[in-house]
Amino acid sequence: MRKLGCLVLLIAALVVAALVATNMWAGGGPAARPLTVVVPEGASVARAATELEKAGAIRSASRFRLLARAFGNGGSIKAGEYQLPAGASQRAIWALLTEGKVRQRLVAVPEGLPSVLVHDAVMRADGLTGTVAVPREGSVLPDSYAYQRGDTRAAVVARMQKAMADYLAAAWRRRKPGIAVSSPEQAIVLASIVEKETGKPSERRTVAAVYGNRLRLGMPLQADPTVIYPITKGRPLGRRIRQSELRAKNGYNTYASPGLPVGPIANPGRASIDAVLDPARSRALYFVADGTGGHVFADTLEQHNANVKRWYAIRRQRGEM
């Protein structure tokens, strides 16, 4: 009878111990706020547990190791940077580490960003390593690019450039016949001008048509952003364009020379590339701001001059002239 009682007590003690251990494993952790923990490449469970304890994500590294051995289902941890929620349980932390759900960082490249500013963004990106040269203008596809702590800047820029090469190749294959550009390289040059001339999605194909029409007729494109580019390499000018700059011949100035500039003036986005390869059906040769953030288009110089007068009247009403 005494042996039976001892057995019952032992079983009860084991059940209680199991319940306590389960609660320790699944119960809330000590972190009062979200934490970032880095598990180094090749780190053991013991090393990871030590880093977790140092960060305040768990109370005891040794206890974490024991519980992981008991409840971890034989999983193995993966290196990387982890974002841990406030109060994360040891079970939740183990799941993150074994599933490799590392923190994803992003570097954003907006449409029309010139390569000097792409370079600035990549160099500022926290957690990247190494240096990289300014990418060739027009070689980067605007998008948001995920990376992990420790990735190299060169690798991130290479992914941006591969994305552009892949997209441009696919877009060129589906181009419409009769367009004004004869190569993917020319398409990027013209798309970069379209990108800088309008931020209104509904206008891109018509702006592309205007410039396509001008190219076919041998008319100068007369795009202000191409005048600014050799002065600042894409950074803001911060003032009005000077008459001497409108006359300068430097390979980019589309007032001084007909045809496309010698290279892109920014990194165009998908929509501007698509607009150049499938422009609107339009005979328009001119456009000017309409005062609402968009533009009004004209087929003839007479129509355009009337539109310019209306734009100047709007500017005078606003006190801009």
C-alpha positions in Angstrom: 0.0 0.0 0.0 2.9 2.3 0.9 4.6 1.6 -2.5 1.3 2.4 -4.3 1.1 5.7 -2.4 4.7 6.6 -3.3 4.0 5.8 -7.0 1.0 8.1 -7.0 3.0 10.8 -5.4 5.7 10.4 -8.0 3.3 10.5 -10.9 1.7 13.6 -9.4 5.1 15.2 -9.0 6.0 14.4 -12.6 2.6 15.8 -13.9 3.2 19.0 -11.9 6.7 19.3 -13.2 5.5 18.7 -16.8 2.8 21.4 -16.4 5.3 23.8 -14.9 7.8 23.1 -17.8 5.0 23.5 -20.4 4.0 26.8 -18.8 7.6 28.0 -18.8 7.9 27.0 -22.5 4.6 28.5 -23.7 4.1 31.3 -21.2 4.8 34.9 -21.9 8.5 36.1 -21.8 10.1 38.9 -19.9 10.5 41.4 -22.7 8.5 44.6 -22.1 9.1 45.8 -25.7 10.0 44.3 -29.1 13.6 43.2 -29.3 16.2 42.6 -32.0 18.5 39.6 -31.6 21.3 38.5 -34.0 22.1 34.8 -34.1 25.6 34.6 -35.7 26.4 32.2 -38.5 27.3 28.8 -37.2 26.0 29.6 -33.7 25.0 26.7 -31.4 21.8 26.6 -29.4 23.9 27.6 -26.4 25.2 30.7 -28.1 21.8 31.7 -29.3 20.4 31.2 -25.8 23.1 33.4 -24.4 22.3 36.2 -26.9 18.6 35.9 -26.1 19.3 36.2 -22.4 21.6 39.2 -22.9 18.9 40.9 -24.9 16.3 40.2 -22.2 14.1 38.0 -24.4 14.4 35.0 -21.9 15.2 34.7 -18.2 17.7 31.9 -18.3 19.8 30.6 -21.2 20.4 27.2 -19.5 16.6 26.8 -18.9 15.9 27.7 -22.5 18.3 25.0 -23.7 16.7 22.4 -21.5 13.2 23.3 -22.6 14.2 23.4 -26.3 15.6 19.9 -25.9 12.4 18.7 -24.3 9.8 20.5 -26.5 11.8 21.7 -29.6 11.0 18.6 -31.7 14.6 18.3 -32.8 14.6 21.5 -34.8 17.9 23.4 -35.6 18.3 27.1 -35.3 19.2 29.4 -38.3 21.5 32.4 -38.3 20.1 35.8 -38.9 18.6 38.9 -37.4 15.3 38.3 -35.6 12.6 40.8 -34.5 11.0 39.4 -31.3 7.6 40.7 -30.2 7.2 42.0 -26.6 6.4 39.2 -24.2 7.3 36.5 -26.7 7.2 33.0 -25.2 10.2 30.7 -25.4 8.1 28.5 -27.7 7.4 31.4 -30.1 11.1 32.4 -30.0 12.2 28.8 -30.8 9.7 28.7 -33.7 11.2 31.9 -35.2 14.8 30.7 -34.9 14.1 27.2 -36.3 11.9 28.4 -39.2 14.4 31.1 -40.1 11.9 34.0 -39.9 14.6 36.6 -40.0 13.9 40.3 -40.0 13.5 41.7 -43.5 14.9 45.2 -44.1 13.9 47.2 -47.1 15.7 49.8 -49.3 13.2 51.7 -51.5 13.9 53.0 -55.0 11.0 55.3 -56.1 10.2 55.6 -59.8 12.4 58.2 -61.5 15.2 58.2 -58.8 18.5 59.1 -60.4 21.4 56.7 -59.7 23.3 59.1 -57.5 20.3 59.1 -55.1 20.0 55.3 -55.4 23.6 55.1 -54.3 22.8 57.4 -51.4 19.9 55.2 -50.3 22.0 52.0 -50.5 24.9 53.6 -48.6 22.5 54.8 -45.9 20.7 51.4 -45.5 21.3 50.1 -42.0 22.8 46.6 -41.8 24.3 46.4 -45.2 28.1 46.0 -45.5 30.8 47.2 -47.9 30.7 49.9 -50.5 29.5 50.1 -54.1 29.9 52.5 -57.0 27.1 54.7 -58.3 25.1 52.4 -60.6 24.9 53.1 -64.3 22.0 55.5 -64.9 18.9 53.7 -66.0 20.2 50.3 -64.9 18.1 50.0 -61.7 14.5 49.0 -61.6 12.5 51.1 -59.0 11.0 48.9 -56.3 11.4 48.0 -52.6 14.2 45.5 -52.1 14.4 43.3 -49.1 17.7 42.4 -47.5 19.1 40.9 -44.3 21.6 42.3 -41.9 25.1 41.5 -43.2 24.2 41.4 -46.9 26.6 43.4 -49.1 25.6 46.7 -50.8 27.1 45.3 -54.1 24.7 42.3 -53.9 21.7 44.5 -53.4 22.5 46.7 -56.3 23.2 43.7 -58.4 19.7 42.5 -57.7 18.2 45.9 -58.6 20.1 45.8 -61.9 19.1 42.2 -62.7 15.4 43.2 -62.0 15.7 46.0 -64.6 17.5 43.8 -67.1 14.8 41.1 -66.7 11.9 43.5 -66.9 13.2 45.4 -69.9 13.8 42.2 -71.8 10.3 41.0 -71.2 8.8 44.5 -72.0 10.8 44.8 -75.2 9.4 41.4 -76.4 5.9 42.7 -76.1 6.5 46.2 -77.6 4.0 47.5 -80.1 5.1 47.8 -83.8 5.9 51.3 -85.1 7.3 52.8 -81.9 9.9 55.6 -82.1 12.7 53.7 -80.4 14.7 51.0 -82.0 16.4 49.3 -79.1 15.9 48.5 -75.4 18.6 51.0 -74.6 16.8 53.8 -76.4 13.6 52.7 -74.7 15.2 53.3 -71.3 16.5 56.7 -72.3 13.0 57.9 -73.5 11.3 56.2 -70.5 13.5 58.2 -68.1 12.4 61.4 -69.8 8.7 60.4 -69.6 9.2 59.5 -65.9 10.6 63.0 -65.1 8.0 64.9 -67.2 4.9 63.6 -65.5 3.9 62.0 -62.2 0.3 61.4 -63.4 -0.2 57.8 -64.4 -3.0 58.6 -66.9 -0.7 60.8 -68.9 2.4 58.7 -69.3 1.3 57.1 -72.6 0.4 60.4 -74.1 3.7 62.1 -73.0 5.5 59.1 -74.6 3.4 59.7 -77.8 4.4 63.4 -77.9 8.1 62.5 -77.7 7.7 59.7 -80.2 6.0 62.0 -82.7 8.8 64.6 -82.3 11.5 62.0 -82.8 9.9 60.8 -86.0 9.7 64.4 -87.3 13.3 65.3 -86.3 12.0 67.9 -83.8 14.0 68.6 -80.7 12.4 67.0 -77.7 12.8 70.2 -75.6 12.5 68.4 -72.3 13.7 70.5 -69.3 14.9 67.5 -67.2 17.5 66.7 -69.9 18.9 70.2 -69.5 19.2 69.8 -65.8 20.8 66.4 -65.7 24.3 67.2 -66.8 24.4 70.1 -64.3 23.4 68.0 -61.2 23.5 64.4 -62.3 20.0 64.0 -61.1 20.0 65.9 -57.9 17.5 68.8 -57.5 18.6 72.0 -59.3 17.0 74.3 -56.8 16.5 77.2 -59.2 15.2 78.0 -62.7 17.1 76.9 -65.8 19.3 79.6 -67.2 19.2 80.7 -70.9 22.9 79.7 -71.2 22.0 76.2 -70.0 19.2 75.9 -72.6 21.8 76.6 -75.3 24.6 74.3 -73.9 25.6 71.3 -76.1 26.6 68.5 -73.9 24.9 65.4 -75.3 21.9 65.7 -72.9 20.4 69.1 -73.8 17.3 68.3 -76.0 16.8 72.0 -76.7 20.2 72.4 -78.3 20.1 69.1 -80.3 17.4 66.9 -81.8 17.0 63.2 -81.0 17.5 61.4 -77.8 20.1 62.4 -75.2 23.2 60.2 -75.0 21.9 58.3 -72.0 19.1 58.0 -69.4 18.5 60.8 -66.9 17.0 58.6 -64.2 15.9 55.1 -63.4 12.4 54.8 -65.0 9.7 52.6 -63.5 7.7 49.8 -65.1 4.8 52.1 -66.1 7.0 54.6 -68.0 8.9 51.8 -69.8 5.5 50.3 -70.8 4.3 53.7 -72.0 7.3 54.1 -74.3 6.8 50.6 -75.7 3.0 51.1 -76.1 2.3 54.9 -76.5 -1.1 56.4 -76.9 -2.5 57.0 -80.3 -2.0 60.7 -80.5 -0.8 63.3 -83.0 0.1 65.7 -80.2 3.5 67.5 -80.4 3.3 69.8 -77.4 2.2 69.8 -73.8 2.2 72.3 -70.9 1.1 72.3 -67.3 -2.6 72.8 -66.7 -2.5 74.0 -63.1 -3.9 70.9 -61.5 -0.7 68.8 -61.5 -1.3 67.5 -65.0 -0.8 68.7 -68.5 -2.8 69.8 -71.5 -1.7 68.5 -74.9 -1.8 70.1 -78.4 -1.4 69.0 -82.0 -0.4 72.4 -83.3 1.8 75.2 -82.2 -1.1 77.6 -82.3 -3.1 75.4 -79.9 0.0 75.1 -77.7 0.6 78.8 -77.5 -3.0 79.3 -76.4 -2.5 76.7 -73.7 0.7 78.4 -72.6 -1.1 81.7 -72.2 -3.7 80.0 -70.0 -0.9 78.5 -67.9 0.8 81.9 -67.5 -2.5 83.4 -66.4 -2.9 80.7 -63.8 0.7 81.4 -62.5 0.0 85.2 -62.4 -3.1 84.5 -60.3 -1.0 82.4 -57.9 1.6 85.2 -57.6 4.2 83.0 -59.3 5.0 85.5 -62.1 
